[in-house]
Amino acid sequence: MRRRVLPGFGLSLGYALIYLGLIVMLPLAALAWKASGIGFEGLVRLLSAPRTLAALRLSVGGAVVAALINAVIGLLVGWVLVRYRFPGRRLFDALVDLPFALPTAVAGIALTTLYAPNGWIGRWLEPLGIKVAYTPLGVFIAMVFVGFPFVVRTLQPVLASLERDVEEAAESLGAQRWQTFFRVILPMLAPTLLTGFALALARAVGEYGSVIFIAGNIPMRSEIAPLLIVQKLEQFDVAGAAALGVAMLSLSFGLLVLVALLQRWSHRWAERAA
């Protein structure tokens, strides 16, 4: 009889479901139950308020755009770190993890120091009419900052295991560089790239610490949804805060489901390309 390293399917599944239920499902159920305290009409009134819609639009829309930028730049950075050897490569590679290790509040203060009108970078942008700090652009930059490592670290192992024989075969058949990348390499990287995109998106949607300092928190302009939740809690409106949390959770879950569907499609695309 063959012995398995882990317990049998039934026992393993039971432990997994219990852990998932206690750590994930139970808190989410409590959040939904608390949000039901304001009733359906109260929920509609809260979510249809212009201030709430503006905050959700900035948080979710900014997170999507930031994740898309991170997907492109993260692929480029991961490619350079894996495929090339140059002085300072290890230091450059270690700097990628800096947003992981840096406390979010410190990151927000650092970004504000850089991009404020009198900051190191902001003072040069101000004469050009470009204002970053205390604007939606500052929120977007903070989201890019916190989500960037997820794409790079997700792609690096796959890029390292990617055989160059496929590229050489494409070149020997007369394919140009852009054809080799888009028709050979990208289909193989697409599932992993979408995973990195989803992780960066999930990180940016609920980001608070690094965004709150550079956002300026101007209602209807640079106010993020997590700040509205904190304000509701400070006003002892727990049900309202929970309702906003459920709204953000629903939007985030919908986006992640869409990314999962794109991953399935990209797997089929990669299989056809292979």
C-alpha positions in Angstrom: 0.0 0.0 0.0 1.4 3.4 -1.0 1.8 5.8 1.8 1.0 9.5 1.2 3.1 12.2 2.7 0.0 14.2 3.8 -3.1 12.7 5.4 -5.9 11.2 3.2 -8.1 13.3 1.1 -11.0 13.5 3.6 -8.9 14.6 6.5 -6.9 17.1 4.4 -10.1 18.5 2.9 -11.6 18.8 6.4 -8.7 20.7 7.8 -8.6 23.0 4.7 -12.3 23.8 4.9 -12.2 24.4 8.7 -9.2 26.7 8.3 -10.7 28.5 5.3 -14.0 28.9 7.2 -12.4 30.4 10.4 -9.9 32.6 8.7 -11.8 33.8 5.6 -15.5 33.0 5.5 -16.4 33.7 9.1 -15.0 37.3 9.1 -16.7 38.0 5.7 -20.0 36.6 7.0 -19.7 38.8 10.0 -19.0 41.8 7.8 -22.1 41.1 5.6 -24.3 40.5 8.7 -23.2 43.9 10.2 -23.8 45.7 6.9 -27.3 44.4 6.8 -28.0 46.5 9.9 -28.6 49.6 7.7 -31.2 47.8 5.6 -31.5 47.7 1.8 -32.7 51.3 1.4 -29.9 52.6 3.6 -27.3 50.6 1.6 -28.6 52.0 -1.7 -28.6 55.5 -0.3 -25.0 55.1 1.1 -23.6 53.6 -2.1 -25.4 56.1 -4.4 -24.1 59.1 -2.6 -21.8 61.2 -4.9 -19.0 61.2 -2.3 -19.1 57.4 -2.0 -19.1 56.9 -5.7 -16.2 59.2 -6.2 -14.2 57.5 -3.5 -15.0 54.0 -4.9 -14.2 55.2 -8.4 -10.8 56.5 -7.3 -9.9 53.4 -5.2 -11.0 50.7 -7.7 -10.2 52.6 -10.9 -6.9 53.8 -9.7 -6.0 50.2 -8.6 -6.8 48.8 -12.0 -4.7 51.4 -13.8 -1.8 51.0 -11.3 -1.9 47.2 -11.7 -1.8 47.5 -15.5 1.2 49.8 -15.3 2.9 47.4 -12.9 2.2 44.4 -15.2 4.1 46.1 -18.1 6.9 47.6 -16.0 7.1 44.5 -13.8 7.6 42.3 -16.8 10.4 44.5 -18.1 12.1 44.6 -14.7 11.8 40.9 -14.2 13.2 40.2 -17.7 16.2 42.4 -17.0 16.9 40.8 -13.6 16.7 37.3 -15.0 18.2 37.6 -18.4 21.1 40.0 -17.9 24.1 40.3 -15.6 25.4 43.7 -14.7 27.1 45.5 -11.8 24.7 46.2 -8.9 22.2 43.6 -10.1 21.8 42.1 -6.6 21.3 45.5 -5.1 18.7 46.3 -7.8 17.0 43.0 -7.1 16.9 43.6 -3.4 15.3 47.1 -3.9 12.3 45.5 -5.6 11.3 44.1 -2.2 11.5 47.5 -0.5 7.7 48.2 -0.7 7.2 44.8 1.1 9.5 45.7 4.0 8.7 49.4 4.3 5.8 50.3 6.6 3.0 51.8 4.6 2.9 55.0 6.6 6.6 55.5 6.1 6.1 54.9 2.4 3.3 57.5 2.3 5.5 60.1 4.1 8.4 59.4 1.8 6.3 59.8 -1.3 4.8 63.0 0.0 8.2 64.3 0.8 9.3 63.6 -2.8 6.2 64.9 -4.7 5.1 67.8 -2.5 5.3 71.2 -4.2 8.5 71.9 -2.2 9.8 68.2 -2.5 12.8 66.9 -4.3 10.8 66.0 -7.4 7.7 68.1 -6.9 9.6 71.3 -7.0 10.7 70.5 -10.6 7.2 69.4 -11.6 5.4 72.4 -10.2 6.6 74.9 -12.8 5.4 72.5 -15.5 1.9 72.6 -14.1 2.1 69.0 -12.8 0.9 68.6 -9.3 1.3 65.1 -7.8 0.9 65.4 -4.0 -2.7 65.8 -2.8 -4.2 64.9 -6.1 -5.5 61.6 -7.7 -2.2 61.3 -9.5 -0.5 61.0 -6.1 -2.9 58.2 -5.1 -2.1 56.5 -8.4 1.7 56.7 -7.8 1.3 55.3 -4.3 -0.7 52.3 -5.6 1.9 51.7 -8.2 4.6 51.7 -5.5 2.9 49.2 -3.2 1.9 46.8 -6.0 5.1 46.7 -8.1 6.9 43.9 -6.3 4.0 41.4 -6.7 4.4 41.4 -10.5 8.2 41.1 -10.5 8.4 38.3 -7.9 5.6 36.4 -9.6 7.3 36.5 -13.0 10.9 35.9 -12.0 10.7 32.1 -11.3 8.8 31.6 -14.6 11.3 33.7 -16.6 14.2 31.8 -15.0 12.7 28.5 -16.1 11.8 29.7 -19.6 13.9 27.8 -22.1 15.7 29.9 -24.7 15.5 27.1 -27.2 12.0 28.2 -28.1 13.3 31.7 -28.9 16.2 30.4 -30.9 13.8 28.2 -32.9 11.6 31.2 -33.7 14.6 33.2 -34.8 15.8 30.4 -37.0 12.5 30.3 -38.7 12.8 34.0 -39.5 10.7 35.5 -36.8 11.5 39.1 -35.8 12.0 40.1 -32.2 8.5 41.5 -31.7 7.0 38.4 -33.3 9.1 36.1 -31.0 7.9 38.1 -28.0 4.2 38.4 -28.8 3.7 35.0 -30.4 6.1 32.8 -28.5 7.1 34.3 -25.1 4.0 36.3 -24.1 1.6 33.3 -24.4 3.7 31.3 -22.1 4.0 34.2 -19.6 0.4 35.3 -19.8 -1.1 33.2 -17.0 1.7 34.2 -14.6 1.5 37.8 -15.7 -2.2 37.8 -14.9 -1.5 36.3 -11.5 0.9 39.2 -10.7 -1.7 41.6 -12.0 -4.3 40.2 -9.7 -2.0 40.4 -6.7 -1.0 44.0 -7.5 -4.7 44.9 -8.0 -5.8 43.3 -4.7 -2.9 45.1 -2.8 -3.8 48.5 -4.3 -7.6 48.4 -3.9 -7.5 48.3 -0.1 -4.3 50.3 0.4 -4.6 52.9 3.1 -1.3 53.8 4.9 0.8 54.8 1.9 -2.0 56.6 0.1 -3.6 58.6 3.0 -0.6 61.0 3.3 -0.1 61.8 -0.3 -3.8 61.8 -1.3 -4.7 65.0 0.6 -8.2 63.5 1.3 -10.1 66.1 -0.6 -13.8 65.0 -0.8 -15.0 64.2 -4.4 -11.4 64.6 -5.7 -8.6 62.6 -3.8 -10.6 60.8 -1.1 -10.2 57.0 -1.1 -12.8 54.5 0.0 -10.8 53.1 2.9 -10.7 56.6 4.4 -14.5 56.8 4.3 -14.6 53.5 6.2 -12.3 54.9 8.9 -14.5 58.0 9.1 -17.6 55.9 9.5 -15.9 54.0 12.4 -14.8 57.2 14.1 -18.5 58.3 14.0 -19.5 55.0 15.5 -21.4 54.1 12.3 -20.2 50.5 12.3 -23.0 49.3 10.0 -22.2 52.0 7.4 -18.5 51.2 7.5 -19.3 47.5 7.1 -21.6 48.4 4.1 -18.7 50.2 2.4 -16.5 47.3 3.1 -19.0 44.9 1.5 -19.1 47.2 -1.5 -15.4 47.2 -1.9 -15.3 43.5 -1.3 -17.9 42.9 -4.0 -16.1 45.1 -6.6 -12.7 43.5 -5.8 -14.2 40.0 -6.0 -15.8 40.7 -9.3 -12.4 42.0 -10.7 -10.6 38.9 -9.4 -13.2 36.6 -11.0 -12.7 38.4 -14.3 -8.9 37.9 -14.0 -9.4 34.2 -13.2 -11.5 33.9 -16.4 -8.7 35.6 -18.3 -6.2 33.2 -16.8 -8.2 30.2 -18.1 -8.3 31.8 -21.5 -4.6 32.6 -21.4 -3.8 28.9 -20.5 -5.7 27.8 -23.6 -3.9 30.4 -25.7 -0.6 29.2 -24.4 -1.5 25.6 -25.2 -2.4 26.5 -28.7 0.8 28.5 -29.1 2.8 25.5 -27.9 
